[in-house]
Amino acid sequence: MPIATPEVYGELIDRAKAGKFAYPAVNVTSSQTITAALQGFAEAGSDGILQVSVGGAEYASGSTIKDRVSGSLALAAFATEVAKHYSVTVALHTDHCTKQNLDSWVRPLLALEAEEIDIEQVKWVVLMVLFSQPGQEQAYQRMEDLVFEGQSDALH
């Protein structure tokens, strides 16, 4: 199945809330770890989350390069392509991001031009980053409203 769209992601979250369960999340660092996670989700019959950490993104770009943004994009592109062949739905997340890494990782991802990445597909990433930042409850709520209630014009 394809990577979860914001709409499908909302359905996954609603299902988890209603069923009082959580989806498994696996930190990925390479094509091998993505494939292993997808296979594991499929064998368990469970949708899941593939998440990329700062270190994982750096590793994916090459051990001497350590470009977080390039590594994140490479892992997302690989996951998007191979996930189509599995019977489960997966969401892509950034892992927890400390404030010190926002400028070198998350903000550059969000600054990519719309032709490179559809902003509608990136908004849920921002949700997870905001959710992990203390004191960002209002920003998280506003972003959640934008993603799940279709008020996307405010970010363009």
N, C-alpha and C positions, 0 to 999 in steps of 0.2 A: 504494500500500500504506500501511497505517497506520504511525505512528511506532513504532519498535521498543519492545516491552515489555522489562522486565528479562530475561525468559527468552529472547526473540529476540535481545536484545543479547548475552547470554552465548553463544548459538549463533554470532553474527557473530564474536565475539572468538575462539572456538574454531576457526572456519573459517579466520580470518586466521592464527592461530598455526600450524595444521596446514599451511596453504598457504604460509607464510612471506611474507605480504604485509601491507600496511596499507591501510586504507580512506582515501579522500580526505576531508579535513575542510575546510570552508569557513566562515570567519567571516561571519556575517550581521548586517545592521543595519536591514533594512527588508523589507517584503513583496516588493519588487523583487529584492533579493539572495537571498531565500529561493526565490522562483520560479526565478531564474536557476540557482541551485545545484541545485535539484530537476531542472530540465530538463537540466542538464549531466550529472548522475548518470544520468538515464534514457537520454540519448543515448549515454553511454559504457557502458551496461549494468552499472553499478556501484552497489552500495549505498554509502552515505556517511554523513558526520557533518555536521550543522549545529551550529555552535558560536557562542555569544554571548559577547563580551568585555564588560568593564565599560563601556568607551566605547560599544560597540555597543548595549548595553542602555540607556544614558543617551540616546543619539541616538534610539532607537526610541520613547522616551517623549515626545519633543518637545525641540527644541533649547533651549527656555527652561525646561523642567521638569526634565530630567535625573534622573528617578527610575529607578534601576537595576532595582529590583524590578518596577515596572510595565512597564518596557520589556521585561524578560525574559519576563514572563508574556504580554505582547501578542505577542511574536515566537513563543513556544511555542504559543499558541493558533492563530495564523495558520498556522504550519507543520503543526500537527496536522490542521487542516481541509484544507489544500490537498494535503498529502502523500498523502491517500487516493486521489488521481487519478493517481498516478504508479506505474510498474511496478517501482520499487525501494524498498528499506527504508532508512529513515534513522534515525539516533539523534540525540537532542538533547543537547548538552553545554554547560556553561559553559566558557569558555576558561580559561587559566591565571589563577589568582586569587592575588594577593599577600596576605600576611597583613594588610596595612593595609586591605584591602577586604572581609575576611571579615564584619565586623560590619555593614557597610552594604549588603552584597549577598547573600552566600550564607546567612548565618544568618537574615535575614528571609525568604528563600525557604523555608528549612526550617521556619520557625516558623508558616507559614500553616496554618490549621486544616485538618484532614483533610477537611472538607466541600468546601473550595476546591480542594485538590490531594490526590490519593491518594498517601500517603507511599511506597507501593510503587513508584510511578512516578518518585519523586524520588531514591530511594536511589542510583541509578547516577550522578546528578549529583554527589553527595557523593563517590563513588568517584573521579571525575576531579579534584575539588578536592583531596582528600587525596593523590592520586597526584602532584600537582604541588607539594606542600609537603615540603621537606626535613625529615627526622626523623619523618615520619608513617607509616613503613612498617607498624608494628603496627596503627595505626588503619585504614590502608588494607586490610590483610589481614583484619581483623575485619569491616569493612564488606563486603568482597568475599565473605566467608563468608555474611554475612546476605543479600546480594542473590542469590547464585548457589546457595546451599544451602537456602534457604527458612526460615532461622531468624529470621524477621522480628519475632517477638513481643518481642524484646529492645529494640526501639526505640519501642514503643508505650507 
